[in-house]
Amino acid sequence: MVPAEPLLKPDQFARYARHLTLPEVGVDGQRALLDGRVLLIGAGGLGCPLAQYLAAAGVGTIGLVDFDCVDPSNLQRQVLYGTADVGRPKVEAARERIAAMNPDVRVETHQLRLTSGNALEILRDYEVVVDGTDNFPTRYLSNDACVLLGKPNVHGSIFRFEGQATVFDARRGPCYRCLYPEPPPPGAVPSCAEGGVLGVLPGLIAMIQATETVKLLTGIGEPLIGRLLQYDALSMGFTEFRLKKDPGCPVCGERPSVTELIDYEGFCGVPAAEESGSGIREITAADTRARLERGEEFLLLDVREPKESETARIHGSLLIPLGQIESRLDAIAGWKRRPIVVHCHHGGRSARACEILAASGFEQVENMAGGIEAWSLTVDPSVPRY
């Protein structure tokens, strides 16, 4: 009779000894982790510490979805990367670090943007999906894909000094759309790049997500299904909110209207304004510079926040934050029939400002595509990127 394969190898008893001494985990729980398949959407501020702790815990297969390369501004909080990794694809740098941490872990890299066309195929092979993204289209996309596939979605988000975490599982509780049926208007919620984030904050929220992932794989404890945990770093306080499943949810409700993946950029209002039919024109950063050099008369309107303007600004621009546009229309009333070029950090808030101005009767409004980031990259590299 051939002896059965041992649940763990000899070296694994030593590596995972502190897990094995926990009666709630033990050998069976550790085996479940080693057999586990977890997909991390985003290898950024949340994805980096998540990957480290899940790898250390012995999660056997970790998938990484990220299309970006390491930038110097990432190093303040994305702890998988070092200075030598700048310019490298994040998934490749992360794979090397994780492989060096634990040879038991297999890393599957997906160096691409998650879309409606590939999401179901990618998510299908994983037990748990962990969303560490910082944009609304991907959050709605990952939520809907998880609902359609019947998979738990361990959600986390961060901004400035605050973060939140929960587990969305439509089979046992609410989904992301039950909490947020509609996305905010484009540009209404600044990204971390625009609003900033305390470097240590992602680590704490990621630890909550990692804990929930381990619990889901091993079946121990009470997961954060139907509960949203909110954290404030400045007060060092946690607040828990109870979440209810929405019977009218278009994805997981009693009569779902969303039965397949949709155009999430369009749903969240991300495409350029002229593409969505609003009539707002766009201008490139290079064309804006050319107009300035020709001495053309136009108003260059900056709708970012004052702190952003202190970090980087285009000479000659007028600063009116997006939230103040409607209350300060009188300040730019002289430009109602004259050209205005609006910019922000990446182009989202400025597109919204253009819509407000056009609706208020301003006739020659253009959105500078790519914002001051495009200006720094294509026109004037002396303007700091942030």
N, C-alpha and C positions, 0 to 999 in steps of 0.2 A: 504494500500500500504506500503510495507516494504521500509524504507528509505535506500538510497544508502550508501554503506560503504564510510566513509570519506577518501580522498586521503592520509591524514596524521593523525596520532594519536596526541592527545594533547601534549604529551611530546616531540614529534618530531618537533612540531612548535617551541619549545624553543631551542632544540638542533641544528636545521638547520636554525635558524633565519637569519643568515648572508647570506645564500644562497637564502632564500625566498625573501629577499629584493632586490635581483638582478633581474631586469625584464627579463634578458636573461635566467635565471634559473627558479626562481619561484617554485610554488608547482608542476607543471608538470615536470620540470627538476629534482627536488628532488625525485619525485616518480620514474622517470626513473633510477636514481641512485640506489634507494632502490630495484628496480626490476632487476638491472643489475647483470650480471654474468661475472666476470673477472678471467682469469687464469694467475698466475704469475709463469713463468718458472724460477726457481732459487730463493732460500730464503737467498741470500747472500748480498753482498754490495749494489746492486741495489734493490733486492727484499725486504729487510727490510724496508727502508724508503718508498718504494712504498706501501707496505702493510699498514703501519701506516697512510699515508695520504689518501689512498683510503678508509680505514676503518673509519677514522674521517669524510670523506666526505659522508659516508653513503652508500657506494656500498654494496648492500645487500648480495651478495655471492662472496667470494674470494677463489679461488682455489690455492693451493700451491703445486708445484712439486719440490721436492728436496730429494735426498737419503742420504745426508751427515749429520754428527753430528757436534755440535758446538765444535770448536777448540779454544784454547787461542788466536791464531793468528787472529781469526775472530773479536775479540772484539774491535779492533781499528776502525772499520768502520761499522760492522753489528749491528746496534743500537737496534735491537729487543732483543738482548741477553745480559746477564750479566754473571759474574763469576760463579754463581751457576748453569748456564745452560751448562757449559762445559761438554762434553760427551753425552749430550742429543740429540735426533734427532731434527734437526732444525725445521721441520714442526710442531712438538709437542710444542716446546718452543714458536714458533711464534703464534700458535693457541691460547695458553693461554694468551699471551700478547694482542692479538687482541680482544679476548673475553672480557678481562677486560676493554678495551678501549670503546667498543661500542656494546651493546647487540643487536642492530639491524642487526649486521653483522654475517652471517653464514660462517664459514671457513671449506672448504673441503680439506682435506690433502691427498696428493699422495706421500707417502714415497717410492719412486722408481726412477730409472733412466729412463728418457724418451727415448724410442726406436722406431724403425720403426714398431714394433709389437703392441705397445700400444698407439702411439701418436694420431692417428685418433680418437680412442675411447675416449680418455681423452679430447682432444680439442673440440670435436663435441658439447659438452653441454655448451660451453661458448661463449659469444658474442664477447669479445675482448681478445686477447692473448698478454701478455706483456713478452718480452724476456729479461731477465736479466742475461743470462748465460755468461760464460767466455771461452767457447771452441767452435771451429768451427763445429764439427759434429752436436752438438745440435742446433746451429744457422741455419745450412742448413736444418736440420730435421724440426725445428719449422716453418721455412719459407715455405718449400714445403707442409707441412701439412696444413698451413693456406691458401695457394693458392688452394690446392685441395678442402678444405672445404669452401672457399669463405669468410674467416675471416680476419679482420685487425690484423696486427702484429706490436705492438709498440716496436720498437727496441732501445736498449741502450747498449753502451759498454764504458769501461773505461780502461786506462792504464797510470800508473805513474801520470802525471799532466794533462792529456788530456782525453776528453770524447766526445761522439757524440750521437745524438738521431735523430730518424726519425720515420715515420709511413709507413710501407709497406702494401699496399692494392692493390693487382693485379687487382681488379675490377675497380679501379680508377687511378692507377698509377703503378710505378715499384715495383718489389719485391726485396728481398735481392740478388738474383742471377743476377738481372739486373745490380746491383752495383758491385758485386763480383762474376763473372761467375765461377771462379775456386778458391779453397782454396789455401793459401800459402803452401810452402813445410813444412813438419813436422819439428817443432822446429825452424822455421824461425822467428816466432813471439812469444816472451816469454810471458808466462802467467803473471797475476798479482803477483802470488806467486814468480815468478822468477824475474820480473822486478820491483815489488813494485807498490804501489798506495797510493797517498795522502788520508788520512783517510776521509776527508770531501768531496772529489770529488764525490763519488757515490751518496751522498745526493743531490747534485745539478742536476746531470743527471737524477736521479730517480724522482726529482720534475718535470722535463720536461716531462718524461714519464707519470707521474701521471696526469699532466695537460692535455696531449693529450688523455689519457684514459677517463677522465671526459668529455672532449669535444666530444669524439666519442659517449659516452653513452647518452649525453643530446642533441647532434646535434647542439651545439653552436660553433661559431667561425670557423676558417679555420685550419684544421688539417695539420700536417707536411707531407702530402702525396706529394711526388715528391720534397721534400726539406730535405736536411741533415743539421742539426745544429751541428757545431763543436765548442768545448769550450776548451780554454787554460787557466788553473788556474794561471799559472805563470805571464801571461800578462793580466789576467782578460779580455779576449777578446772572442767574439763570431764571427764565420764566417758561412755564409749560402751558401750552394751549391745546385744548381738545379739538380735534377735527372730526367732522361728520361727512359721511358719504352723501353726495348730492344725487338724489334720485333722477334729477333732470340733467345730469352731467352728459355732455354730448359724446363722451368716449366710454365711460363705465357706468352710465345711468341705466334706467329701466328700458329706455328706448333710444339707444345710441344712434346718433346721426353721422358720426365719424367712424366708419368701419374700415377705412384704409388710410394710409399716410397721405398727408396733403402738402401743399406748398407752405412751409412754415415761415419762410422769409416774407412771403406775401401776407400771411396771417398776422405776423407781427409788424408789418409795415416797414420792413427793412429795405426793399428795393428802392433805387433812386426815384425821386418824386416824379420825374417826367415819365418814368416807365410805368407808374401806377396811374397815370392819367390826370394828375393834379395840375399840370401845366407849369410847374416850377422848373426853370431851366438850371442847368449845371455849367460850371466853368472849372477848368483845371487850375491847379496852383501855378503852373507855368504860364498860362494865359493871364492869370491875375497879375503876376509879376511883370509880364510884358505890358499890360495896361498901365501899371504904375510907372514903368520906365518911359513910356510914351507921353506921360503927363496927363493921361485921361482923367477927367474929374468924376469920381464916384466915391461912395461911402463904403469903406471896408469895416463891416460890423462884426465884432467878436462877441459871441453869445455864451462863452464859457464862464466859469466861476472866477472870482478875483484871484484866488490862490493859484489857479492854473495860469492866469495871465502873468503873475509874478514869476512863475517858472519859465515861461516862454511866451513871446508875443511877436506879432508882426508890426513893425514900425508904421505908425500912422493910423492904426486901427482904433475904432471906438468900442469900448467895452460896455455892453449891456447884457447881463446874464439872461438866459432864456426865461427864467421865472419872472423877470421884471419887464419883459418886452411889452406886454399889453398895458402895463401901468405907466410906461415911459414912451409911448408913441409920440407924445408932444415934442419930446427932445429931438426927434428925427423927422418931424412933420415937413421940414423943408426939402426932404428927399422923396416926397410922395410920388413925384413924376420924374425923378432923376434916378440914375443907376445905383443900385445897392448890391454889393457882394457880401454874403454872410458866411462866416466860418466858425467852426468849433474845434474839437479835438480830432474827430474822425469823420464827421459829416452828418451824424444822426440828429443832434440837437439843432444844427443849423438848418437842416431840412424842415424840421418842425417850425423854426422861427420864420422861414420863408413862407410857409403856409399861413402863419398868423399875419404876417405883413401883407401878403396878397389878399387875404380875406378882409384886411383893414383898408384896402384901397391903394396900396403901394404898387406901382405899375411896372417897375423895372427891377425885379428881384432875382438874384441868381445865387445858387448854393455852391460854395467852393468844395468840390468833390475831394474827399479824403482829409479835409481839414488841415490844421497846422501840422499834423503828422506828415501829410503829403508835401507840405511846404518844406519841412525839414529834410525829407528824403529826396526831393526832386528839384528844389530851388535854392535853398540856403541851409547847408548843413551846420552852420554856426548857431542856428536856432535850436536850443536843446530839445531832445525827445524825452518824453516822460510816460 
